[in-house]
Amino acid sequence: MKSISKAILFLSISLCGYAHAQNNLTLNYQVTKELNHFAYIKIKVTDKYLRTDYVLPNKTFTEMTIKDDGQYILDHQKNIAYRLDYALNKENSDKAFTDMMKHAPGFTKEQIYEMSLDPKNDPNNYIAYENEGENVFIGYFDDEKVQTVKTSSFPNQFLSSAEYTWLLKRAREDTYFGKAFVGFLDVPLIDFMRKFKYDTNQIPTEISLHNEGKAVFLKTVSNSVIDESEVEIEPQFMIKDITNESVQFLKNLESIAREQGVIE
């Protein structure tokens, strides 16, 4: 009986270790501009952290979220980490969805949230993708060709289907903040993948951004365990909370929009 119990315990530990390993992903990208090297992008994802580092020849920027804590933009030149508080942002998001429910009777808050995630419901930024060859998608904005995306089906050299599903789940969780990001690309890669999933189950491996003259190449992916020291905010950073400033900024924009009759 003891042997059976030990075997079950060993199996449980093994399975837990395996599951943990699956919940760690490091994605490495190279960015070119006008065919020349421009930057490296490293995305590290765990169950708690989602961190993206943009490494340019003479500067580095980081955008990251810590689950149930906050969203951060790290300026490595100034050693300042700008923070948006999760609890206050969630409170404001919940209030916004509740207000939307008043104008959309019959829809639940969850349904409205789902609709807000669908890129088709954001016409000012929506890019429509059309499959134009094996593993090639063309992105159109207002009938203008703005992107060419090369993809890989599963299984592939980078990710398993299960790993990609988990990555997209983490990307989806990240959307509840809204997105503050460094503006290096029009859309952060993690959010690009989330939106691209609405058009295909394939993983994007090469993204050509025609208007920016940039191309983004997925180079390697690792599912090795990520130590927390690799993703947490480095001790030399001073944390500056900008939550209230950002909330006030949005309120000011809303007031201006009401004054100009853009919204009622």
FINUMAR-966229 format. One record per atom (N, C-alpha, C, CB): y, z, x; residue in three letters. Coordinates in steps of 0.001 Angstrom, whole numbers, plus 500000, padded with zeros to 6 digits. Glycine has a CB too. Layout:
BEGIN
YZXALA
...
# end
This chain:
BEGIN
498791500000500833MET
500000500000500000MET
501260500000500868MET
500006501223499057MET
501213500837501949LYS
502366500892502843LYS
502601499542503505LYS
502170501975503905LYS
501503498856503840SER
501625497545504482SER
502293496552503552SER
500251497020504908SER
501916496609502251ILE
502524495715501266ILE
504013496008501134ILE
501828495857499899ILE
504344497319501083SER
505754497707500959SER
506561497226502154SER
505883499228500820SER
505969497366503360LYS
506664496910504561LYS
506870495398504534LYS
505884497314505815LYS
505844494694504031ALA
505935493236503959ALA
507032492812503002ALA
504600492633503526ALA
507099493499501844ILE
508139493190500861ILE
509519493481501435ILE
507921493995499568ILE
509636494630502145LEU
510909494994502754LEU
511325493957503787LEU
510819496381503400LEU
510361493536504620PHE
510655492530505642PHE
511095491219505010PHE
509431492297506530PHE
510398490832503927LEU
510742489598503230LEU
512140489688502642LEU
509723489297502128LEU
512461490846502053SER
513786491033501449SER
514877490916502503SER
513874492400500745SER
514645491556503661ILE
515634491502504734ILE
515798490077505233ILE
515231492427505891ILE
514669489372505365SER
514713487987505837SER
515493487113504883SER
513305487434506014SER
515226487279503578LEU
515913486467502576LEU
517394486788502538LEU
515298486682501200LEU
517735488085502664CYS
519148488469502668CYS
519850487860503876CYS
519299490009502677CYS
519173487903505026GLY
519753487316506222GLY
519949485836506066GLY
518892487593507420GLY
518981485158505448TYR
519081483714505237TYR
520228483390504300TYR
517768483155504677TYR
520344484164503208ALA
521423483926502242ALA
522773484128502906ALA
521283484858501021ALA
522849485163503784HIS
524110485432504458HIS
524499484258505350HIS
524015486723505282HIS
523480483712506048ALA
523757482587506938ALA
524277481388506167ALA
522504482202507713ALA
523791481223504942GLN
524234480091504138GLN
525689480243503715GLN
523350479937502911GLN
526172481497503699ASN
527530481749503242ASN
528528481837504394ASN
527569483022502436ASN
528270481072505431ASN
529190480935506558ASN
529237479467506946ASN
528755481830507772ASN
530415478883506892LEU
530548477484507288LEU
531793477306508161LEU
530620476565506040LEU
531639476539509226THR
532759476146510076THR
532800474628510127THR
532633476757511513THR
533902474049509676LEU
534058472592509657LEU
535143472195510652LEU
534410472081508223LEU
534820471266511534ASN
535758470807512556ASN
536161469357512303ASN
535140470952513959ASN
537474469129512263TYR
538020467798512003TYR
538935467375513154TYR
538792467775510658TYR
539039466067513335GLN
540061465507514210GLN
540987464644513363GLN
539425464679515377GLN
542278464722513658VAL
543279463920512949VAL
543924462957513939VAL
544360464829512270VAL
543989461695513553THR
544709460711514366THR
545935460231513592THR
543783459506514744THR
546931459782514329LYS
548124459189513719LYS
548425457904514475LYS
549356460179513753LYS
548485456804513723GLU
548642455482514339GLU
547593455282515434GLU
550069455318514924GLU
546371455710515136LEU
545180455531515981LEU
545149456443517205LEU
545097454101516437LEU
546161457274517405ASN
546182458199518541ASN
545859459615518081ASN
547554458167519242ASN
545259460409518979HIS
544953461794518620HIS
546223462532518222HIS
544260462520519789HIS
546122463298517135PHE
547291464006516621PHE
547050465512516509PHE
547679463446515263PHE
545865465911516032ALA
545612467337515828ALA
544126467580515593ALA
546438467873514640ALA
543764468858515702TYR
542442469310515276TYR
542625470252514094TYR
541669470014516447TYR
541684470207513175ILE
541688471139512044ILE
540349471862512030ILE
541946470394510680ILE
540400473181511966LYS
539181473984511899LYS
539220474825510629LYS
539028474889513164LYS
538206474676509790ILE
538099475460508558ILE
536930476424508692ILE
537916474536507311ILE
537190477703508515LYS
536134478715508545LYS
536068479378507171LYS
536391479779509674LYS
534863479436506612VAL
534689479947505252VAL
533571480981505229VAL
534383478795504262VAL
533885482153504690THR
532878483175504411THR
533060483600502957THR
533005484408505396THR
532286484576502529ASP
532451485061501157ASP
533796485754500962ASP
531320486017500797ASP
534401486230502042LYS
535658486969501948LYS
536858486150502416LYS
535567488241502758LYS
536669485352503456TYR
537776484631504087TYR
537657483122503880TYR
537828484947505581TYR
538823482482503769LEU
538902481026503821LEU
540121480711504686LEU
539014480372502362LEU
539836480269505907ARG
540905480098506901ARG
540915478670507438ARG
540734481103508064ARG
542110478068507476THR
542287476726508032THR
543322476783509152THR
542722475712506928THR
542906476391510359ASP
543805476335511512ASP
544149474882511825ASP
543163477021512747ASP
545438474600511975TYR
545923473277512368TYR
546398473386513818TYR
547084472768511410TYR
545684472745514726VAL
545979472871516153VAL
546583471562516659VAL
544695473235516961VAL
547905471565516842LEU
548621470422517392LEU
548808470635518891LEU
549993470223516680LEU
549182469607519641PRO
549317469768521091PRO
550255470894521505PRO
549800468490521690PRO
551319471133520738ASN
552297472134521165ASN
552536473242520148ASN
553592471464521465ASN
551741473290519084LYS
551917474367518107LYS
550672474508517241LYS
553153474104517225LYS
550541475677516633THR
549405475969515751THR
549917476643514486THR
548352476870516466THR
549372476235513339PHE
549672476879512066PHE
548355477225511381PHE
550556475961511157PHE
548405478240510549THR
547199478672509834THR
547544478974508392THR
546564479910510506THR
546688478529507476GLU
546765478966506084GLU
545437479624505758GLU
547077477767505102GLU
545478480741505054MET
544232481452504778MET
544378482346503561MET
543806482279505989MET
543242482650502957THR
543202483645501896THR
542130484665502231THR
542934482988500515THR
542409485898501854ILE
541437486979501953ILE
541166487420500523ILE
541958488180502862ILE
539930487295500103LYS
539589487527498700LYS
540043488915498250LYS
538075487370498484LYS
540684488961497089ASP
541178490194496468ASP
542266490893497288ASP
540029491146496251ASP
542836490208498261ASP
543887490791499085ASP
545151489947498986ASP
543428490911500554ASP
545104488744499541GLY
546309487937499522GLY
546121486598500189GLY
547423488668500178GLY
547175485827500136GLN
547214484517500775GLN
548236484586501895GLN
547564483381499750GLN
547923483953503019TYR
548762484074504208TYR
549055482710504822TYR
548092484977505239TYR
550275482571505337ILE
550641481460506202ILE
551011482068507551ILE
551828480602505594ILE
550310481668508606LEU
550536482235509928LEU
551342481267510790LEU
549198482574510608LEU
552480481752511263ASP
553299480994512203ASP
552995481534513599ASP
554841481104511860ASP
552208480795514363HIS
551760481277515671HIS
552883481280516696HIS
550612480425516176HIS
553931480507516467GLN
555046480488517409GLN
555882481768517295GLN
555929479252517163GLN
555978482299516077LYS
556781483501515841LYS
555925484751515674LYS
557646483311514613LYS
554592484573515621ASN
553669485691515379ASN
554002486423514076ASN
553709486678516558ASN
554295485633513043ILE
554564486192511723ILE
553529485655510743ILE
556009485850511249ILE
552971486556509931ALA
552042486163508869ALA
552735486410507533ALA
550681486958508963ALA
553080485337506825TYR
553753485449505535TYR
552695485667504457TYR
554615484177505231TYR
552864486715503664ARG
551824487135502724ARG
552265487004501273ARG
551421488567503003ARG
551336486498500441LEU
551492486496498985LEU
550417487409498417LEU
551385485037498384LEU
550825488422497686ASP
549901489445497189ASP
549004488906496077ASP
550680490656496684ASP
547702489156496211TYR
546743488628495235TYR
546951489252493858TYR
545308488879495709TYR
547079490577493792ALA
547146491257492495ALA
548338490769491678ALA
547233492777492691ALA
549506490644492323LEU
550701490208491599LEU
550590488738491206LEU
551959490436492452LEU
550048487924492102ASN
549863486509491769ASN
548896486335490612ASN
549361485735492984ASN
547831487133490617LYS
546846487052489535LYS
547469487496488216LYS
545607487915489858LYS
548283488542488283GLU
548972489018487077GLU
549875487927486504GLU
549801490283487390GLU
550612487255487378ASN
551495486174486927ASN
550703484986486394ASN
552401485720488069ASN
549565484681487052SER
548719483576486587SER
548142483885485216SER
547585483301487589SER
547650485113485049ASP
547086485507483754ASP
548140485408482658ASP
546521486940483820ASP
549366485832482974LYS
550451485769481993LYS
550759484312481637LYS
551720486471482539LYS
550759483444482665ALA
551049482026482420ALA
549991481404481519ALA
551130481253483747ALA
548711481731481776PHE
547641481176480948PHE
547707481725479522PHE
546272481484481569PHE
548091483004479391THR
548237483593478060THR
549360482902477290THR
548514485107478165THR
550473482608477980ASP
551583481894477342ASP
551160480490476914ASP
552788481815478295ASP
550350479841477748MET
549870478495477408MET
549007478520476157MET
549078477896478574MET
548254479604475984MET
547376479714474815MET
548180479675473520MET
546554481008474882MET
549425480171473563LYS
550265480165472365LYS
550603478733471940LYS
551557480963472615LYS
550663477835472926HIS
551003476440472641HIS
549765475558472527HIS
551918475896473721HIS
548592476165472728ALA
547340475400472639ALA
546328476189471821ALA
546770475085474058ALA
546597476354470519PRO
545688477134469673PRO
544294476514469670PRO
546232477228468231PRO
543310477387469686GLY
541928476907469687GLY
541317476850471068GLY
541859475555469066GLY
542145477000472101PHE
541630476993473469PHE
541642478410474039PHE
542464476042474362PHE
540602478755474766THR
540551480047475439THR
541283479949476778THR
539080480507475646THR
541554481117477365LYS
542205481136478675LYS
541338480422479711LYS
542487482588479120LYS
540018480626479612GLU
539097479993480558GLU
539128478469480424GLU
537667480513480340GLU
539204477982479177GLN
539253476531478965GLN
540548475932479515GLN
539120476206477468GLN
541650476653479323ILE
542934476176479850ILE
542898476157481375ILE
544100477068479348ILE
542275477181481958TYR
542141477230483413TYR
541321476045483914TYR
541490478555483853TYR
540220475748483222GLU
539380474608483603GLU
540182473307483551GLU
538146474512482679GLU
540984473155482512MET
541796471939482391MET
542832471857483509MET
542495471895481024MET
543348473010483923SER
544356473009484988SER
543757472592486327SER
544995474391485115SER
542447472790486484LEU
541789472417487736LEU
541542470919487836LEU
540478473156487872LEU
541404470255486695ASP
541067468834486681ASP
542267468020487167ASP
540635468381485255ASP
542124467295488279PRO
543274466534488810PRO
543825465502487840PRO
542881465839490082PRO
543019465053486895LYS
543509464068485918LYS
544614464647485047LYS
542361463576485036LYS
544658465979484944ASN
545674466626484119ASN
546958466927484893ASN
545121467906483537ASN
547071466360486088ASP
548289466492486887ASP
548775465082487231ASP
548035467347488193ASP
549336464373486229PRO
549669462948486414PRO
550655462677487537PRO
550227462396485145PRO
551493463652487875ASN
552478463424488940ASN
551837463343490324ASN
553517464530488928ASN
550610463854490432ASN
549940463866491736ASN
548550463244491701ASN
549837465279492242ASN
548136462735490538TYR
546757462276490375TYR
546476460993491149TYR
546454462061488909TYR
545437461039491959ILE
544946459863492677ILE
543605459474492073ILE
544815460140494219ILE
543501458241491604ALA
542267457740490989ALA
541425457059492061ALA
542580456751489815ALA
540160457456492148TYR
539266456893493162TYR
538307455898492525TYR
538480458009493879TYR
538160454769493188GLU
537224453748492732GLU
536238453445493848GLU
537970452461492292GLU
534956453406493473ASN
533901453091494431ASN
533952451591494763ASN
532498453490493865ASN
534245451264496004GLU
534390449858496384GLU
533480449509497563GLU
535853449550496738GLU
532211449861497432GLY
531252449578498491GLY
530408450800498758GLY
531961449127499771GLY
529359450631499540GLU
528474451751499827GLU
529216452829500612GLU
527237451275500607GLU
529284454024500016ASN
529922455180500648ASN
531395454943500989ASN
529171455551501902ASN
532081454144500180VAL
533514453907500382VAL
534235454026499044VAL
533768452506501021VAL
535293454838499025PHE
536122454997497829PHE
537572454691498195PHE
535987456439497234PHE
538255453993497296ILE
539674453697497477ILE
540468454547496493ILE
539971452171497272ILE
541502455228497010GLY
542348456058496166GLY
543624455335495790GLY
542676457362496863GLY
543910455311494479TYR
545104454621493974TYR
546049455622493313TYR
544711453505492969TYR
547327455492493636PHE
548362456280492968PHE
549367455302492377PHE
549057457290493959PHE
549481455310491048ASP
550347454332490360ASP
550015452906490802ASP
551842454638490638ASP
548725452611490842ASP
548212451277491208ASP
548446450903492669ASP
548850450233490331ASP
548974451822493457GLU
549163451555494887GLU
548003452166495667GLU
550528452127495389GLU
547457451403496586LYS
546364451882497427LYS
546917452863498454LYS
545637450698498130LYS
546524454130498339VAL
547089455152499219VAL
546050455795500133VAL
547756456219498395VAL
544769455682499786GLN
543727456314500597GLN
542479455436500664GLN
543372457697500029GLN
541776455544501770THR
540415455035501875THR
539544456202502324THR
540318453814502876THR
538499456483501564VAL
537643457636501853VAL
536214457165502090VAL
537691458669500695VAL
535690457485503263LYS
534284457218503551LYS
533493458498503309LYS
534091456705505017LYS
532293458351502763THR
531527459515502333THR
530103459463502874THR
531508459606500807THR
529409460589502730SER
527982460664503043SER
527258461293501870SER
527730461474504347SER
526123460706501507SER
525279461280500467SER
524450462415501073SER
524358460193499829SER
523792463169500212PHE
522902464229500686PHE
521462463743500642PHE
523067465515499838PHE
520639464170501620PRO
520988465009502778PRO
521724464199503842PRO
519721465644503385PRO
522529464904504659ASN
523235464236505751ASN
523305465164506952ASN
524656463803505314ASN
523912464695508029GLN
523937465450509275GLN
524851466659509230GLN
524354464562510392GLN
525703466750508217PHE
526714467798508193PHE
526319469011507352PHE
527996467236507677PHE
525983468766506088LEU
525776469853505134LEU
524600469554504228LEU
527035470086504302LEU
523967470622503748SER
523000470459502671SER
523758470442501352SER
521925471595502690SER
523113469985500316SER
523746469962498997SER
524113471374498556SER
522816469305497961SER
523239472354498851ALA
523499473746498466ALA
524716474295499203ALA
522267474625498753ALA
524837473971500483GLU
525991474440501254GLU
527290473840500716GLU
525822474084502742GLU
527247472568500362TYR
528448471910499841TYR
528835472494498487TYR
528224470390499720TYR
527834472805497667THR
528106473431496370THR
528794474769496567THR
526805473616495568THR
528316475556497529TRP
528933476857497807TRP
530359476676498332TRP
528085477653498828TRP
530561475689499215LEU
531895475427499753LEU
532874475084498634LEU
531845474286500780LEU
532446474257497692LEU
533313473883496575LEU
533577475073495660LEU
532688472738495776LEU
532597475962495536LYS
532789477187494752LYS
533887478044495379LYS
531465477992494655LYS
533872478157496710ARG
534910478924497388ARG
536270478226497258ARG
534548479121498873ARG
536272476896497314ALA
537523476149497137ALA
538088476387495745ALA
537298474640497370ALA
537207476430494769ARG
537623476659493384ARG
538216478061493235ARG
536429476473492417ARG
537568479057493838GLU
538079480430493770GLU
539478480509494365GLU
537134481399494506GLU
539718479710495386ASP
541003479732496078ASP
542142479220495204ASP
540922478908497342ASP
541812478412494193THR
542859477808493366THR
543563478828492483THR
542271476715492505THR
542959479984492261TYR
543577480944491345TYR
544901481462491890TYR
542631482112491084TYR
545110481278493193PHE
546382481666493791PHE
547487480677493480PHE
546234481806495281PHE
547132479446493094GLY
548064478358493312GLY
547888478029494785GLY
549582478740492931GLY
548694477196495374LYS
548527476898496789LYS
549872476905497503LYS
547836475546496975LYS
549977477824498451ALA
551061477732499423ALA
550397477224500691ALA
551815479132499647ALA
550914476169501271PHE
550258475655502470PHE
551290475079503420PHE
549209474589502107PHE
550850474780504633VAL
551809474473505695VAL
552394473074505596VAL
551153474637507029VAL
551833472216504754GLY
552399470889504559GLY
552032469891505635GLY
553864470987504480GLY
551016470228506437PHE
550578469292507477PHE
549995468027506849PHE
549534469958508403PHE
549249468198505755LEU
548761467087504949LEU
549286467275503537LEU
547196467003504969LEU
549312466194502749ASP
549796466306501371ASP
548997467338500586ASP
549724464949500669ASP
547689467393500841VAL
546806468346500173VAL
545911468975501230VAL
545956467654499049VAL
545766470310501258PRO
544837470922502209PRO
543430470345502036PRO
544811472456502028PRO
542695470210503129LEU
541380469575503072LEU
540441470263502098LEU
540758469558504441LEU
540497471583502056ILE
539583472309501179ILE
539874471962499718ILE
539701473836501408ILE
541149471770499384ASP
541508471407498016ASP
541238469926497763ASP
542985471734497742ASP
541367469108498803PHE
541021467689498674PHE
539560467544498266PHE
541288466935499999PHE
538681468293498929MET
537252468207498606MET
536982468637497170MET
536434469069499571MET
537681469704496745ARG
537491470191495371ARG
537871469114494363ARG
538325471467495124ARG
538992468457494583LYS
539444467418493652LYS
538564466173493729LYS
540900467043493942LYS
538148465826494938PHE
537336464621495133PHE
535989464748494425PHE
537121464357496632PHE
535531465980494243LYS
534246466232493588LYS
534245465728492145LYS
533921467729493618LYS
535412465591491532TYR
535478465087490155TYR
535067463616490080TYR
536895465263489591TYR
535077462918491224ASP
534752461490491234ASP
533380461186491820ASP
535794460741492006ASP
532881462054492681THR
531577461798493297THR
531010463087493867THR
531691460725494402THR
529681463159493955ASN
529014464310494560ASN
528896464169496074ASN
527635464493493951ASN
529352463052496617GLN
529231462821498053GLN
530332463563498809GLN
529289461315498363GLN
530042463901500053ILE
531018464623500865ILE
531920463635501605ILE
530306465561501867ILE
533249463835501567PRO
534150462954502327PRO
534050463248503824PRO
535614463125501846PRO
533825462222504632THR
533687462398506076THR
534804461716506864THR
532350461864506530THR
535507460795506234GLU
536638460128506883GLU
537665459782505813GLU
536178458841507659GLU
538899460244506000ILE
539959460044505012ILE
541131459352505693ILE
540404461398504373ILE
541440458148505253SER
542605457428505779SER
543751457572504788SER
542275455919506034SER
544860458147505254LEU
546046458369504423LEU
547062457291504782LEU
546646459819504632LEU
547096456232504005HIS
547848455039504390HIS
549349455285504493HIS
547591453937503402HIS
549902456071503584ASN
551351456299503604ASN
551786457163504783ASN
551792456952502305ASN
550863457990505290GLU
551197458879506401GLU
550786458303507749GLU
550537460224506202GLU
549995457233507723GLY
549497456673508976GLY
548501457565509668GLY
550631456399509898GLY
547899458490508910LYS
546955459446509490LYS
545535459161509017LYS
547354460883509128LYS
544577459568509832ALA
543171459515509445ALA
542523460832509850ALA
542439458294510106ALA
541677461357508979VAL
541024462644509200VAL
539521462411509293VAL
541367463661508060VAL
538913462876510392PHE
537494462641510637PHE
536746463972510703PHE
537291461840511945PHE
535702464113509893LEU
534833465279509995LEU
533938465089511212LEU
533985465481508690LEU
534015466020512180LYS
533276465874513435LYS
531980466680513446LYS
534148466298514600LYS
532083467961513141THR
530897468820513168THR
531000469878512081THR
530729469484514554THR
529838470391511678VAL
529764471517510740VAL
528713472486511264VAL
529417471036509274VAL
529030473769511216SER
528081474799511639SER
527929475834510534SER
528544475474512958SER
526694476319510338ASN
526474477412509389ASN
526104478698510111ASN
525377477040508389ASN
526458478786511405SER
526230480017512160SER
527085481142511581SER
526548479810513665SER
526598482358511720VAL
527320483513511190VAL
528693483615511850VAL
526512484816511414VAL
529711483818511039ILE
531088483947511521ILE
531436485425511624ILE
532089483205510580ILE
531779485865512816ASP
532207487247512996ASP
533589487425512377ASP
532220487637514502ASP
533823488600511789GLU
535095488822511100GLU
536286488674512039GLU
535112490204510465GLU
536083488956513316SER
537182488831514280SER
537656487386514431SER
536749489372515637SER
536813486423514024GLU
537172485005514130GLU
538104484556513007GLU
535917484150514121GLU
538137485320511917VAL
538904484874510751VAL
540009485838510328VAL
537977484661509600VAL
539928487088510770GLU
540961488035510366GLU
542260487745511107GLU
540503489481510627GLU
543352488288510585ILE
544664488071511199ILE
544730488817512526ILE
545808488536510252ILE
545126488108513583GLU
545164488690514908GLU
546183489832514966GLU
545496487617515951GLU
545907490866515785PRO
546749492076515786PRO
548198491849516191PRO
546157493083516701PRO
548495490772516931GLN
549882490561517369GLN
550788490067516247GLN
549916489570518513GLN
550199489698515093PHE
551005489167513996PHE
551669490287513202PHE
550141488313513070PHE
552950490092512902MET
553658490982511989MET
553537490390510588MET
555168491165512409MET
553070491199509641ILE
552883490710508273ILE
554178490897507482ILE
551702491451507576ILE
554657489816506896LYS
555878489844506084LYS
555521489422504668LYS
556987488913506683LYS
555645490345503730ASP
555302490046502339ASP
556441489275501682ASP
555001491348501553ASP
556114488098501143ILE
557134487256500498ILE
556807487041499018ILE
557245485889501220ILE
555947487905498474THR
555511487722497086THR
556688487736496127THR
554514488807496694THR
557531488760496219ASN
558646488883495274ASN
559635487731495423ASN
559367490217495476ASN
559872487301496681GLU
560781486179496898GLU
560241484908496254GLU
561008485955498396GLU
558934484686496377SER
558350483467495808SER
558371483514494291SER
556914483271496306SER
558112484704493721VAL
558155484851492268VAL
559567484603491759VAL
557669486253491844VAL
560569485164492452GLN
561960484975492044GLN
562366483514492172GLN
562892485857492884GLN
561874482847493220PHE
562162481422493414PHE
561643480609492235PHE
561535480915494728PHE
560422480910491788LEU
559849480189490650LEU
560627480480489371LEU
558373480566490466LEU
561080481730489215LYS
561873482080488033LYS
563201481328488042LYS
562121483605487974LYS
563803481203489214ASN
565064480463489327ASN
564866478996488964ASN
565635480582490750ASN
563754478420489441LEU
563448477033489096LEU
563269476875487592LEU
562188476561489829LEU
562590477850486976GLU
562364477791485528GLU
563689477859484776GLU
561437478937485075GLU
564593478732485240SER
565899478864484586SER
566692477564484676SER
566701480011485215SER
566663476940485850ILE
567369475665486031ILE
566775474595485125ILE
567304475209487505ILE
565445474569485044ALA
564764473572484207ALA
565124473759482740ALA
563239473662484389ALA
565241475023482307ARG
565615475288480910ARG
567059474865480654ARG
565430476786480571ARG
567938475164481608GLU
569347474798481451GLU
569520473283481353GLU
570171475344482621GLU
568686472553482072GLN
568792471092482084GLN
567939470434481007GLN
568392470557483440GLN
567276471265480194GLY
566485470733479093GLY
565168470110479501GLY
567274469734478368GLY
564745470374480746VAL
563466469828481206VAL
562319470509480477VAL
563310470000482734VAL
562454471836480263ILE
561481472592479471ILE
562234473370478419ILE
560625473545480362ILE
561512473790477394GLU
562162474543476319GLU
561934476035476511GLU
561637474093474940GLU
# end
